[in-house]
Amino acid sequence: MGHAFLCERMESQELGRAPDRLTPDEARGMIRRMVNGRSKATRTRAWLAVMSVVALVGAACSPPPDIRGLQNLSRGYEEELLRWTSSSRVYHGLDRVMFVHATYLSPKFRQAFGVQYLAVFGIDPGKVDSDLERLATSEGRGLEFFVFMDTSDYSWNNLDERGSVWRMALWGGADQLGTPPASIHRFKGRGPNLQAFFPYLNGYGRSYLVTFPLQQANGNPILSESGGSLVIRLSSAFGVAELSWRVGT
């Protein structure tokens, strides 16, 4: 059972697509049945091989999010959404603790978002007060990201709470200290309008608008005018999820 097989199955489960392969429990059961009946030494070697494959799944799988949603989105918007979206996940042993998708609301993405919004609704987003319109009208407050996170324990999905298990910070270079968010806004729901523009949402996770300041604590910019890299790390006792973007290159 190779990495691609396991990755594809896990990706389809996490993104809400209809299963067309074995579930992880079914796969483990099948493996157990395959191993049973062999000699002790053979079973030991087989289990070590299986465990080495499964342990590598978290590191080997980094699938892009599914961008086919409720609306017939324009190709231009889909390309910008895929370009500015980064994904990661955290495993504790064989169990997935969380997966996260984050879209950097870059100027180019915002432009594509505005064109798509107008094509769908035909109105000024500034005239409507909802989650989707908050994204459309938030430009200028800092370095902003739309973040969707799904956790195996729902109580751990609390980025906006002071007592959250997750520590979030942004880096703009290897020589920087991480900069924590200036604000984290949890969206009220996962309505069809929001999911139409961000089709990687599912029915279980939570969405956030995360805003980082433009400057580090020392007054230097996080992202230089010429661009560079942006890295968000979500850290906890379970592990670290890293999301990264190349900007202006």
C-alpha positions as CSV (number, residue, x, y, z in Angstrom):
1,M,0.0,0.0,0.0
2,G,1.9,3.1,-1.2
3,H,1.9,6.7,-0.1
4,A,-0.2,7.8,-3.0
5,F,-3.0,5.4,-2.1
6,L,-3.1,6.5,1.5
7,C,-2.8,10.2,0.6
8,E,-5.6,10.1,-1.9
9,R,-7.9,8.4,0.6
10,M,-7.1,10.8,3.4
11,E,-7.5,13.8,1.1
12,S,-10.9,12.7,-0.1
13,Q,-12.1,12.2,3.5
14,E,-10.8,15.5,4.7
15,L,-12.2,17.5,1.9
16,G,-15.7,16.0,2.1
17,R,-15.7,14.0,-1.2
18,A,-17.5,10.7,-1.5
19,P,-15.2,7.9,-0.4
20,D,-14.1,5.6,-3.2
21,R,-11.4,3.8,-1.4
22,L,-10.8,2.0,2.0
23,T,-11.1,4.1,5.1
24,P,-8.0,4.1,7.4
25,D,-9.7,1.7,9.8
26,E,-10.6,-0.6,6.9
27,A,-7.1,-0.4,5.6
28,R,-5.6,-1.3,9.0
29,G,-8.1,-4.2,9.3
30,M,-7.1,-5.5,5.9
31,I,-3.4,-5.2,6.8
32,R,-4.0,-7.1,10.0
33,R,-5.7,-9.9,8.1
34,M,-2.8,-10.0,5.7
35,V,-0.3,-10.3,8.5
36,N,-2.2,-12.9,10.6
37,G,-1.1,-16.5,10.0
38,R,2.5,-15.7,9.3
39,S,5.4,-16.5,11.6
40,K,6.2,-14.2,14.5
41,A,9.4,-12.9,12.8
42,T,7.5,-12.4,9.5
43,R,4.7,-10.5,11.3
44,T,7.2,-8.3,13.0
45,R,8.9,-7.4,9.7
46,A,5.5,-6.8,8.1
47,W,4.3,-4.5,10.9
48,L,7.6,-2.5,10.8
49,A,7.1,-2.0,7.1
50,V,3.5,-1.0,7.5
51,M,4.3,1.4,10.3
52,S,7.1,3.0,8.3
53,V,4.7,3.7,5.4
54,V,1.9,5.0,7.6
55,A,4.3,7.2,9.6
56,L,5.5,8.9,6.4
57,V,1.9,9.7,5.2
58,G,1.7,13.0,7.2
59,A,5.0,14.2,5.8
60,A,4.5,12.9,2.3
61,C,0.9,14.2,1.8
62,S,0.6,17.8,1.0
63,P,-2.4,17.8,-1.4
64,P,-3.7,21.1,-2.8
65,P,-7.3,21.9,-1.7
66,D,-10.2,21.1,-3.8
67,I,-11.3,24.3,-5.6
68,R,-14.5,23.0,-7.3
69,G,-17.3,24.4,-5.3
70,L,-21.0,25.3,-5.4
71,Q,-20.5,28.2,-7.9
72,N,-19.1,28.0,-11.4
73,L,-16.1,30.1,-10.5
74,S,-14.0,31.7,-13.2
75,R,-10.8,30.1,-14.2
76,G,-9.0,33.3,-13.2
77,Y,-10.3,33.2,-9.6
78,E,-9.6,29.5,-9.3
79,E,-6.0,30.0,-10.3
80,E,-5.5,32.8,-7.9
81,L,-7.2,30.8,-5.1
82,L,-4.9,27.9,-5.7
83,R,-1.8,30.1,-6.0
84,W,-2.4,31.8,-2.7
85,T,-3.6,28.9,-0.6
86,S,-1.3,26.8,1.5
87,S,-2.3,23.6,3.4
88,S,-0.8,21.6,6.2
89,R,-1.8,19.0,8.9
90,V,-0.6,17.6,12.2
91,Y,-0.6,14.0,13.3
92,H,-0.2,12.5,16.7
93,G,1.1,9.0,16.1
94,L,-1.3,7.5,13.5
95,D,-4.2,9.9,14.4
96,R,-4.8,13.2,12.6
97,V,-5.1,16.0,15.1
98,M,-5.9,18.8,12.6
99,F,-5.6,20.0,9.0
100,V,-5.6,23.6,7.9
101,H,-6.0,25.6,4.7
102,A,-5.0,29.2,4.6
103,T,-5.4,31.7,1.8
104,Y,-3.2,34.8,1.8
105,L,-5.3,37.8,0.9
106,S,-2.7,39.3,-1.4
107,P,-3.5,42.3,-3.6
108,K,-3.7,40.0,-6.7
109,F,-6.1,37.6,-4.9
110,R,-8.2,40.5,-3.7
111,Q,-8.5,41.8,-7.2
112,A,-9.7,38.3,-8.5
113,F,-12.0,38.0,-5.5
114,G,-13.6,41.4,-6.2
115,V,-14.2,40.5,-9.9
116,Q,-15.7,37.2,-8.9
117,Y,-17.9,38.7,-6.2
118,L,-19.3,41.3,-8.7
119,A,-19.9,38.5,-11.3
120,V,-21.9,36.5,-8.8
121,F,-23.8,39.1,-6.8
122,G,-23.6,42.3,-9.0
123,I,-23.5,44.6,-5.9
124,D,-21.0,46.6,-3.8
125,P,-19.8,44.3,-1.0
126,G,-19.5,47.3,1.2
127,K,-23.3,47.6,1.4
128,V,-23.7,44.1,2.9
129,D,-22.7,43.0,6.4
130,S,-21.7,39.3,6.4
131,D,-18.7,37.0,6.6
132,L,-18.0,37.1,2.9
133,E,-18.3,40.9,2.6
134,R,-15.9,41.2,5.6
135,L,-13.2,39.6,3.6
136,A,-14.0,41.8,0.6
137,T,-13.7,45.1,2.6
138,S,-10.8,44.3,5.1
139,E,-7.9,45.5,2.9
140,G,-5.4,47.8,4.5
141,R,-5.5,46.5,8.1
142,G,-2.3,44.4,7.8
143,L,-1.2,41.1,6.4
144,E,-4.4,39.1,6.2
145,F,-5.2,35.4,5.8
146,F,-8.5,33.5,5.5
147,V,-7.9,30.4,7.6
148,F,-10.0,27.2,7.7
149,M,-9.1,24.6,10.3
150,D,-10.6,21.2,11.2
151,T,-9.6,19.4,14.3
152,S,-10.3,15.9,15.6
153,D,-11.5,17.3,18.9
154,Y,-13.8,20.3,18.3
155,S,-12.7,22.0,21.5
156,W,-9.2,22.4,20.0
157,N,-10.5,24.5,17.1
158,N,-10.4,27.8,19.0
159,L,-7.7,30.0,17.4
160,D,-9.5,33.2,18.6
161,E,-9.5,32.2,22.3
162,R,-6.9,33.2,24.8
163,G,-6.6,29.7,26.1
164,S,-6.2,28.1,22.7
165,V,-3.9,25.1,22.5
166,W,-2.4,26.6,19.3
167,R,0.3,29.3,19.1
168,M,0.2,31.2,15.8
169,A,3.0,33.4,14.4
170,L,4.1,34.9,11.1
171,W,7.7,35.0,9.7
172,G,8.9,37.1,6.8
173,G,12.4,35.7,6.8
174,A,14.7,33.3,8.6
175,D,16.3,36.2,10.6
176,Q,13.0,37.3,12.2
177,L,11.3,36.4,15.4
178,G,7.7,35.2,14.9
179,T,5.1,38.0,15.0
180,P,1.7,37.0,16.6
181,P,-1.6,38.1,15.1
182,A,-3.0,41.5,15.8
183,S,-6.5,40.1,15.6
184,I,-8.3,36.8,14.9
185,H,-12.0,37.0,13.9
186,R,-14.0,33.8,13.9
187,F,-16.6,33.7,11.2
188,K,-20.2,33.0,12.3
189,G,-20.8,30.0,10.1
190,R,-20.0,28.0,7.0
191,G,-22.7,29.2,4.8
192,P,-23.0,28.4,1.1
193,N,-21.8,31.9,0.0
194,L,-18.6,31.6,1.9
195,Q,-18.1,28.0,0.8
196,A,-18.7,29.0,-2.8
197,F,-15.7,31.2,-2.8
198,F,-13.5,28.9,-0.6
199,P,-14.6,25.4,-1.7
200,Y,-12.1,23.7,0.6
201,L,-14.5,24.3,3.6
202,N,-16.3,21.3,5.0
203,G,-19.2,21.0,7.4
204,Y,-17.0,20.4,10.6
205,G,-14.2,23.0,10.7
206,R,-14.1,26.7,11.6
207,S,-13.1,29.7,9.5
208,Y,-11.1,32.7,10.7
209,L,-9.9,36.0,9.4
210,V,-6.4,36.4,10.8
211,T,-4.6,39.8,10.6
212,F,-1.0,40.3,11.3
213,P,0.7,43.7,11.7
214,L,2.8,45.0,8.8
215,Q,5.8,45.5,11.1
216,Q,7.7,43.4,13.6
217,A,8.1,44.3,17.2
218,N,11.4,46.1,16.3
219,G,9.7,48.3,13.8
220,N,11.1,46.6,10.7
221,P,8.6,45.4,8.1
222,I,7.7,41.7,8.1
223,L,7.5,41.6,4.3
224,S,9.9,43.9,2.4
225,E,8.7,46.0,-0.5
226,S,10.5,43.7,-3.0
227,G,8.6,40.7,-1.6
228,G,10.0,37.4,-0.2
229,S,8.5,34.6,1.8
230,L,5.7,34.5,4.4
231,V,5.5,31.5,6.8
232,I,2.8,30.9,9.3
233,R,3.4,28.3,12.0
234,L,0.6,26.8,14.1
235,S,2.3,25.1,17.1
236,S,1.0,22.9,19.9
237,A,1.9,20.0,22.1
238,F,0.8,17.8,19.2
239,G,3.2,19.2,16.6
240,V,3.6,22.1,14.2
241,A,1.7,22.9,11.0
242,E,3.6,25.2,8.6
243,L,2.0,27.3,5.8
244,S,4.2,29.2,3.3
245,W,3.9,31.6,0.4
246,R,6.3,33.2,-2.1
247,V,5.4,36.9,-2.6
248,G,6.5,39.2,-5.4
249,T,8.8,36.7,-7.1
